[in-house]
Structures are given as C-alpha cells and as structure tokens.
Amino acid sequence: MEALRAVRVAGALLAMLLLLTAIPAVAADFKVGVVDLQRALNESDSGKKAKADFKARVDKLEGQLKGQKDELDRLKDELERKSVVMREDERRKLTTDFEHKRLDLKRKFEDSQAELQKKDQELTGEILEGLQQIIKQIGERDGYTMILEMGTSGVVYHSNSIDITEQVLAAYNSRSK
C-alpha cells in the first residue's frame, strides 16, 4: 500500500514537472495584441473626414427642419392667441392645418434620423472593414496568435506594449493616401 502511494505521488510530481516545463514553450509561441477600434476609427484620416461629412449632413438637415419647426411654432402661437375669438370652422381649419404640419415634421424628422443612421453605418462600416484588413495583415506579418478589440472583448487591463492601435492607424492612413 505504501509502495502504491509512493508511485502515485511520484507520478503526480512527474506530471507537474512536465507541465511546468511545457508552459514556457507554449507561452513563447503565444502572442497577443490589443487594438482600440473606436479610437482608430475616430483618429484615422478617413474617420475624421467621414465625421466632418456626417456633421455637415446633420447641420443641413437640422436647418431644413428648423424652418418647418418655426412655422409650426408660429401656427401654434396663432392658434393659442386667436382660438378664443375665432369662429368654430376657422379654429377647426387652423387646428387641422397645425396637426398636419406637426405630423409632417415628425415624419420628416424620423426619416432624417433613419437616413443619418444608415449613412453613418455605411461610412463607419467601410472604414472598419479597412481597419480589420490592416489588423489581419499585422497579425499575420508579426506572428500574433490573437488580437483583441478592447471595446468588445472585455479587456479590463493590458500592457501598453501589446497595444497595436498606433501601428494600425499608421498603416491604415498610409494605405488610404
């Protein structure tokens, strides 16, 4: 019985020894990088241009909708001020007109929001696709086992030495020139 226990202990010690000597060999072949895609998107030349184009589009749509909102506000004020002295048919017509314009403005606002969201997804989608190609090239070229995206991977800590965001930005910006 003592001999059996000694064999088991020796076997367990041998297995631990083999495992401990194998870990450095495996760890040496394991290379991890992290990239901040949101930062790369915002700081890339294409991302900055897309952001400026998007802002110009938003400003244009806001300007168009502001004129209609001002008209709607004017109608509402008129309705509130004059409704007491108006004939019933005039008040009903003004109220109906106000309601139509309010619904039209609401519809245009919702359509604008959907259009802006679609355009934003198109612009960022193209840039993200390009960034992902660069990340893959860097990963293959530099022998990374994996590259994690900091925003979605749950990375709560990383050493700056494994952050390849600057490298990705430089490669992406030089490619798009």
C-alpha positions in Angstrom: 0.0 0.0 0.0 2.9 2.4 0.8 4.5 1.5 -2.4 1.3 2.2 -4.4 1.0 5.6 -2.7 4.7 6.4 -3.4 4.2 5.5 -7.1 1.1 7.8 -7.3 3.0 10.7 -5.6 6.0 10.2 -7.9 3.6 10.1 -11.0 1.9 13.3 -9.9 5.2 15.0 -9.3 6.4 13.9 -12.7 3.2 15.1 -14.4 3.5 18.5 -12.7 7.2 18.8 -13.7 6.4 18.0 -17.3 3.5 20.5 -17.3 5.7 23.3 -15.7 8.4 22.7 -18.3 5.9 22.7 -21.2 4.2 26.0 -20.2 7.2 28.3 -21.1 7.4 26.6 -24.5 3.7 27.1 -25.2 3.8 30.7 -23.8 6.7 31.6 -26.1 4.6 30.8 -29.1 1.5 32.7 -27.8 1.5 36.4 -28.9 -1.5 38.6 -28.0 -2.2 42.2 -29.2 -5.0 44.6 -28.4 -6.4 47.3 -30.6 -8.8 50.2 -29.8 -11.0 50.1 -33.0 -13.2 53.1 -31.8 -10.1 55.2 -31.4 -8.7 54.0 -34.7 -12.0 54.8 -36.4 -12.1 58.3 -34.8 -8.5 59.2 -35.4 -8.0 57.8 -38.9 -7.9 60.3 -41.7 -10.9 58.6 -43.3 -12.7 58.6 -40.0 -12.1 62.3 -39.4 -13.3 63.1 -43.0 -16.4 60.9 -42.5 -17.2 62.6 -39.2 -16.9 66.0 -40.8 -19.1 65.0 -43.8 -21.6 63.5 -41.4 -21.7 66.6 -39.3 -22.3 68.7 -42.4 -25.2 66.4 -43.4 -26.7 66.7 -39.9 -26.4 70.5 -39.9 -28.1 70.7 -43.3 -31.0 68.5 -42.2 -31.3 70.5 -39.0 -31.5 73.7 -41.0 -34.3 72.3 -43.2 -36.3 71.0 -40.2 -35.8 74.2 -38.2 -37.7 76.2 -40.8 -40.6 73.9 -40.6 -40.5 73.8 -36.8 -40.5 77.6 -36.7 -43.6 77.6 -38.9 -45.2 75.1 -36.7 -44.4 77.2 -33.6 -45.9 80.2 -35.3 -49.1 78.3 -36.1 -49.4 77.0 -32.5 -49.0 80.6 -31.1 -51.6 81.9 -33.5 -54.0 79.1 -32.5 -53.5 79.7 -28.8 -53.9 83.5 -29.2 -56.8 83.6 -31.6 -58.7 80.5 -30.8 -61.0 82.2 -28.3 -62.1 84.9 -30.8 -62.2 82.6 -33.9 -65.3 81.1 -35.5 -65.5 77.4 -34.9 -64.8 76.5 -38.6 -61.7 78.7 -38.7 -60.4 77.2 -35.5 -61.0 73.7 -36.7 -59.2 74.5 -40.0 -56.3 76.1 -38.2 -56.1 73.1 -35.8 -56.3 70.6 -38.7 -53.6 72.6 -40.5 -51.4 72.6 -37.4 -51.9 68.8 -36.9 -51.0 68.0 -40.5 -47.8 70.2 -40.3 -46.9 68.6 -36.9 -47.2 65.1 -38.3 -45.4 66.0 -41.4 -42.5 67.5 -39.4 -42.5 64.4 -37.1 -42.3 62.1 -40.2 -39.5 64.1 -41.8 -37.6 64.1 -38.5 -37.9 60.3 -38.2 -37.0 59.8 -41.9 -34.0 62.1 -41.4 -32.9 60.1 -38.3 -33.1 56.8 -40.2 -31.3 58.3 -43.2 -28.5 59.6 -41.0 -28.2 56.4 -39.1 -27.9 54.4 -42.4 -25.3 56.8 -43.8 -23.3 56.6 -40.5 -23.3 52.8 -40.7 -22.2 52.9 -44.3 -19.3 55.3 -43.6 -18.1 53.6 -40.5 -18.6 50.1 -42.0 -16.3 50.8 -44.9 -13.6 52.2 -42.5 -14.0 49.3 -40.1 -13.6 46.8 -42.9 -10.4 48.5 -44.0 -9.1 48.6 -40.4 -9.9 44.9 -39.9 -7.9 44.1 -43.1 -4.9 46.0 -41.7 -5.2 44.3 -38.3 -5.3 40.9 -40.1 -2.2 41.8 -42.1 -0.3 42.9 -39.0 -1.4 39.8 -37.1 -0.1 37.5 -39.9 3.1 39.5 -40.5 4.1 39.8 -36.9 3.0 36.3 -35.8 0.2 37.2 -33.4 -1.9 34.3 -32.0 -4.8 36.7 -31.4 -5.6 40.4 -31.5 -8.4 41.5 -29.2 -10.6 44.6 -29.7 -10.6 46.5 -26.4 -14.1 47.7 -26.5 -15.9 44.4 -27.1 -13.6 41.8 -25.8 -13.9 42.6 -22.1 -10.3 43.6 -21.8 -10.0 45.4 -18.5 -6.3 45.7 -18.4 -3.5 45.4 -20.9 0.1 46.4 -21.0 0.8 49.2 -23.4 3.4 47.0 -25.0 0.7 44.9 -26.7 -1.4 47.8 -27.9 -1.1 48.0 -31.7 -3.6 50.8 -32.3 -0.9 53.3 -33.4 0.5 50.8 -35.7 -2.9 50.0 -37.2 -3.6 53.8 -37.6 -0.3 54.5 -39.3 -0.8 51.5 -41.8 -4.4 52.5 -42.5 -3.7 56.1 -43.1 -0.8 55.4 -45.4 -2.9 52.9 -47.3 -5.7 55.4 -47.9 -3.5 58.1 -49.3 
